[in-house]
Amino acid sequence: MEARDYLFKLAALQHNAPGGSRLENAVIIEVSSMVDQITLSLDLQSTDRYALMMARATALAGNPDLAIAKVEAVLRRIAER
């Protein structure tokens, strides 16, 4: 997969994620899993890898919306190269 593909996947996750604590937990897990997939499948610079790991930590800390924004920013930066 390319960075653009993950952007579409992230947008779908954001669009289909309704509120509620149980569903928020599912979004946290999905964001964390997606970050793992991205770091394993894309050839990343160390700064991008670090930014994605920080986004993963943000999701696991209970703030999936901010984590999604961070992942999106990194993916856009990667896609522009």
Phi and psi restraints in degrees (value plus and minus 20) as a CYANA .aco file:
   2 GLU   PHI    -126.7   -86.7
   2 GLU   PSI     149.9   189.9
   3 ALA   PHI     -79.0   -39.0
   3 ALA   PSI     -57.6   -17.6
   4 ARG   PHI     -82.1   -42.1
   4 ARG   PSI     -58.5   -18.5
   5 ASP   PHI     -82.2   -42.2
   5 ASP   PSI     -61.8   -21.8
   6 TYR   PHI     -88.0   -48.0
   6 TYR   PSI     -51.1   -11.1
   7 LEU   PHI     -82.1   -42.1
   7 LEU   PSI     -62.8   -22.8
   8 PHE   PHI     -85.4   -45.4
   8 PHE   PSI     -60.8   -20.8
   9 LYS   PHI     -84.2   -44.2
   9 LYS   PSI     -59.9   -19.9
  10 LEU   PHI     -87.0   -47.0
  10 LEU   PSI     -61.3   -21.3
  11 ALA   PHI     -83.0   -43.0
  11 ALA   PSI     -60.0   -20.0
  12 ALA   PHI     -85.0   -45.0
  12 ALA   PSI     -60.4   -20.4
  13 LEU   PHI     -82.5   -42.5
  13 LEU   PSI     -64.3   -24.3
  14 GLN   PHI     -85.1   -45.1
  14 GLN   PSI     -59.2   -19.2
  15 HIS   PHI     -92.3   -52.3
  15 HIS   PSI     -56.5   -16.5
  16 ASN   PHI    -111.5   -71.5
  16 ASN   PSI     -17.9    22.1
  17 ALA   PHI    -115.7   -75.7
  17 ALA   PSI      76.6   116.6
  18 PRO   PHI     -94.5   -54.5
  18 PRO   PSI     151.7   191.7
  19 GLY   PHI     -94.8   -54.8
  19 GLY   PSI    -194.6  -154.6
  20 GLY   PHI      86.7   126.7
  20 GLY   PSI     122.0   162.0
  21 SER   PHI     -87.0   -47.0
  21 SER   PSI     -59.0   -19.0
  22 ARG   PHI     -85.9   -45.9
  22 ARG   PSI     -62.1   -22.1
  23 LEU   PHI     -90.6   -50.6
  23 LEU   PSI     -52.5   -12.5
  24 GLU   PHI     -82.3   -42.3
  24 GLU   PSI     -59.0   -19.0
  25 ASN   PHI     -82.2   -42.2
  25 ASN   PSI     -58.6   -18.6
  26 ALA   PHI     -84.7   -44.7
  26 ALA   PSI     -58.4   -18.4
  27 VAL   PHI     -86.6   -46.6
  27 VAL   PSI     -61.2   -21.2
  28 ILE   PHI     -78.8   -38.8
  28 ILE   PSI     -66.3   -26.3
  29 ILE   PHI     -84.7   -44.7
  29 ILE   PSI     -62.3   -22.3
  30 GLU   PHI     -85.2   -45.2
  30 GLU   PSI     -62.3   -22.3
  31 VAL   PHI     -83.6   -43.6
  31 VAL   PSI     -64.2   -24.2
  32 SER   PHI     -80.4   -40.4
  32 SER   PSI     -64.0   -24.0
  33 SER   PHI     -84.8   -44.8
  33 SER   PSI     -60.7   -20.7
  34 MET   PHI     -84.0   -44.0
  34 MET   PSI     -60.4   -20.4
  35 VAL   PHI     -81.2   -41.2
  35 VAL   PSI     -62.2   -22.2
  36 ASP   PHI     -80.7   -40.7
  36 ASP   PSI     -63.9   -23.9
  37 GLN   PHI     -81.8   -41.8
  37 GLN   PSI     -63.3   -23.3
  38 ILE   PHI     -83.5   -43.5
  38 ILE   PSI     -66.5   -26.5
  39 THR   PHI     -86.2   -46.2
  39 THR   PSI     -49.1    -9.1
  40 LEU   PHI    -102.5   -62.5
  40 LEU   PSI     -50.5   -10.5
  41 SER   PHI    -117.6   -77.6
  41 SER   PSI     -42.3    -2.3
  42 LEU   PHI    -124.3   -84.3
  42 LEU   PSI     128.8   168.8
  43 ASP   PHI    -103.8   -63.8
  43 ASP   PSI      82.7   122.7
  44 LEU   PHI    -128.6   -88.6
  44 LEU   PSI     130.5   170.5
  45 GLN   PHI     -96.0   -56.0
  45 GLN   PSI     139.9   179.9
  46 SER   PHI     -82.8   -42.8
  46 SER   PSI     -54.0   -14.0
  47 THR   PHI     -87.1   -47.1
  47 THR   PSI     -57.9   -17.9
  48 ASP   PHI     -88.3   -48.3
  48 ASP   PSI     -61.4   -21.4
  49 ARG   PHI     -81.5   -41.5
  49 ARG   PSI     -63.1   -23.1
  50 TYR   PHI     -84.2   -44.2
  50 TYR   PSI     -64.0   -24.0
  51 ALA   PHI     -81.9   -41.9
  51 ALA   PSI     -58.5   -18.5
  52 LEU   PHI     -88.0   -48.0
  52 LEU   PSI     -58.4   -18.4
  53 MET   PHI     -86.3   -46.3
  53 MET   PSI     -54.4   -14.4
  54 MET   PHI     -88.5   -48.5
  54 MET   PSI     -57.2   -17.2
  55 ALA   PHI     -84.3   -44.3
  55 ALA   PSI     -60.1   -20.1
  56 ARG   PHI     -82.5   -42.5
  56 ARG   PSI     -63.4   -23.4
  57 ALA   PHI     -83.4   -43.4
  57 ALA   PSI     -57.2   -17.2
  58 THR   PHI     -83.4   -43.4
  58 THR   PSI     -62.6   -22.6
  59 ALA   PHI     -83.5   -43.5
  59 ALA   PSI     -66.3   -26.3
  60 LEU   PHI     -87.3   -47.3
  60 LEU   PSI     -42.1    -2.1
  61 ALA   PHI     -99.0   -59.0
  61 ALA   PSI     -25.2    14.8
  62 GLY   PHI      83.2   123.2
  62 GLY   PSI      -2.5    37.5
  63 ASN   PHI    -144.8  -104.8
  63 ASN   PSI      53.6    93.6
  64 PRO   PHI     -86.5   -46.5
  64 PRO   PSI     -50.3   -10.3
  65 ASP   PHI     -84.3   -44.3
  65 ASP   PSI     -64.3   -24.3
  66 LEU   PHI     -86.4   -46.4
  66 LEU   PSI     -58.8   -18.8
  67 ALA   PHI     -82.7   -42.7
  67 ALA   PSI     -62.2   -22.2
  68 ILE   PHI     -82.1   -42.1
  68 ILE   PSI     -61.8   -21.8
  69 ALA   PHI     -82.8   -42.8
  69 ALA   PSI     -60.3   -20.3
  70 LYS   PHI     -86.4   -46.4
  70 LYS   PSI     -64.2   -24.2
  71 VAL   PHI     -83.1   -43.1
  71 VAL   PSI     -62.4   -22.4
  72 GLU   PHI     -81.0   -41.0
  72 GLU   PSI     -62.3   -22.3
  73 ALA   PHI     -81.9   -41.9
  73 ALA   PSI     -63.1   -23.1
  74 VAL   PHI     -86.0   -46.0
  74 VAL   PSI     -63.6   -23.6
  75 LEU   PHI     -84.1   -44.1
  75 LEU   PSI     -58.4   -18.4
  76 ARG   PHI     -84.3   -44.3
  76 ARG   PSI     -61.0   -21.0
  77 ARG   PHI     -83.0   -43.0
  77 ARG   PSI     -62.1   -22.1
  78 ILE   PHI     -86.7   -46.7
  78 ILE   PSI     -61.9   -21.9
  79 ALA   PHI     -85.9   -45.9
  79 ALA   PSI     -47.1    -7.1
  80 GLU   PHI     -93.5   -53.5
  80 GLU   PSI     -39.2     0.8
